[in-house]
Amino acid sequence: MCRGFSAALLRETKVERMEAKMVKATARHILVETQEACEALKEQIEGGSDFVDLARQHSQCPSGKKGGALGEFFPGQMVKEFDQVVFNEEVGKVHGPVKTDFGYHLIEITSRIE
């Protein structure tokens, strides 16, 4: 059996186990190219600016048009770095910068069911 298929099968099995436990979350994010831009946006949010408005203005992800909303998802559906934050950190806070292959993210976990 090829390794790629085995890894995909293991990942699907992991996701199925998590879905069975009903672990899921909703989050929104802002994706930018640099850590500096990400940090500047985080400062604006901490200063009272609205996450949704900043996502619409600055996010390079198509979800930016929806204020960064990513909808509901289960562990294993997002990249590892993103999952680590969403399924382990405090709900309702803005986390980041979080670096992935896509760029730098600010992540706001809006809900999580464990």
Buried (B, 14 or more C-beta within 10 A) or exposed (E): EEEEEEEEEEEEEEBEEBBEEEBBBBBBBBBBEEEEBBBEBBEBBEEEBEBBEBBBEBBBBEBBEBBBBBEEBBBBBBEEBBBBBBBEBEEEEBBBBBEEEBBBBBBBBBEBEE
